[in-house]
Every structure is written in structure tokens, then in C-alpha cells.
């Protein structure tokens, strides 16, 4: 599904007509994910369970190594042109909504079913409706972040 999006995005950047839209439609029908060809996804982005039920706005930007659980909505809000920017190493839990001109900082965690309407500082965990800060942590390089989350990055 992400490889299909990568091809569709490349074709969209080259201004190829129709084919990027057909590939996005294929993703929507087969994988139940709304992932337009114009959406910018960084390297290493993961859509868990093939992005089942996930909707990402066509102008949204998702940074490298972000992990997005099923049922997530990353989109705009009525009357606002800006859309969310998800920075690197962000984890967004099942059913979360990130709406409007929001920036989710590097290494942040958005809890399941949280509704994010305001910026999330780097390294914080947010939960609830509307989302509020539950915890803050220091973040360094990608390796430091992985160690802070309790994942052993050295094993293969």
C-alpha cells in the first residue's frame, strides 16, 4: 500500500494525469485507506494494519519514521486552510484525530481516540478529548528516542 502511494506520489509530482488518482483509488478500495497521491510521507512511515480506516488530508505532511495506527484521521477543519504537519518519530494511536493547523512535534505520542486541535510539543504524550499533555520527555537523536521508548535498536 505504501509502495503504491510512493509510485502515485512520484507520478503526481511529474504531473501525470489520471494514473495517480487511479492508484489512490486502488488503495482506498483494497486497503480502506484514504491516502491521496499529493500527500507527503517521509521515509520509514508505517501505517499499521495496512492503514485500515485511516484518512490523511491531501496537503498533510507526515515526517520520517512516524507510526500511524488504524482509524486515524489527519485532516483539516472547517473554515481553516492549513492542515496538520506530523514531524519525525511520532506515534499516533488507534482512532486519534489530528485536525486543523496543528504541528505534532518530533517524538510525540498521541493516545488512542485523542482529538488534537492544538500544537503538540516535541517529546510529549497527549490524550483525551480535546487532547491535553499527559507526560513530557527529553528527546535526542533517533537512537536515543528508541532507547527511551524501551526498544532495543541494536538487535536485528
N, C-alpha and C positions, 0 to 999 in steps of 0.2 A: 504494500500500500504506500509506504514512504518512497519506494523506488519509482512507483508510478507517478507520485506527486513530483519527484525530482525531475522526471522527464517532462511532465506537463509544465513545470515552472521554467525549465530551460526553453521549451518551445514558446511559452508566453513571453519570455524576455526577448526572443528572436522575432516576435510579432507574427508568429504563425497563426493563421485563422482556424477556428473551429476545433482542431485536434486537442489543444489543451483543455478546452471545455468538455470534450467527449471523455478524455481521461479522468477528469474530475468527476464527471457523471458516473463513470465506471466505478470509481472509489465509493461514491455515495450509494450506489445500488448494491455492490458486492460487500463492502465493509461497513456500511451505515455510518460513514464519516463525511461531514461537510468540510472539505479541505480544498478551497479554490486554488487554481494554478498560480494566482498572484500572491498568495500567502508566502512570507519569507520564513523558512525554517532553517535554523543553524545546524551544523554538523552534530551528529550524535543524539538528536532529538528522538525521544521514544513516546509512541502513543500506545499505551498498554491495551491489550486485547484488541489489537488492530484498530484502535480509535473508536470502538463501538459507541455510537451515540454522541460522539464529540463533534462540536461545531466551532470552527475557527473563522473569524472575520477575514475577508479577502485582503484587508490592509494591515492586519495584525502582524507583529514580528515576534518570533519565538527564538530565543538565543540557544547557543550550543548546550548540549547535554541536559536539556530540560526534559522532565518526565511528566507526561500528562495522562491521567487515569481516565477510564471510561465516563461518558456522560458530562464531560466538562464543556462549558460554553465560554469562549473568549470572543467577546464581541462589543459592539457599540451600544450607545444609549440614545434614546430618542432626543433629538434636538442638539446632539453633540457630534461633531465631525470626527474628532480624534478617537482612536481605538487603542486597546492595550498593547503595551510592549512588555514582553516577558524576557528578562535577562538570563544569563547563563546559570546552569546548575539549579534551576528552580524545580520544585516538585509540586504539582497541583493534584489534590486528592479527588476522589470519586465525586461526581456531581457538582463540583465547585463552579461558580460563575465569576468571571472576571470581566467587568463591564465598564465601558467608558474610557475617558482619557487617563488610564491608570498605568503606572510603571511598577512592575513587580521586581524588586531588587535581586541581585545576584545571590544565590544560595538560599533564597526564601522558601518556606514551605507554606502552602495554602491547604488548610484542612478540608476534609470531606464536607461537601454541601455548604461551604463558606460562600458568602456573597461579597466580593471585593469591589468596593466603589471608590476607594481612595488609594493612594500610593502605598506600597509595602516596602519598608526599608530593607536593605540587604541583610541577610542572615537572620531574619525574624520568622517566627511561626505565627500565622494568623488563623483564627477560627471564628465561626459564628455568623449571624445574620443581623446587621452588617458585620463584616469581618473586623475583628479587633486583635491587637497584639497579645499573644499568649506568652511568648518567650523570645529573647534575643540571644544571639551567639556571635562570637567573632569568627570571621572567615578570612582565610588567606588564599593560597593557591588552590587549584582544583584538588590536588592530592591532600592538602590539609583539610579541605571540606569533606572529602570522602572519609578520612580518618575520624573526623568529628562526628560523622553520622554512624560510626561503628562498623564500617565496611572495610575489609582488608583488601586494598587495591593491589597488593603485591602478588596474591595468588591468582593464577591464570585463568 
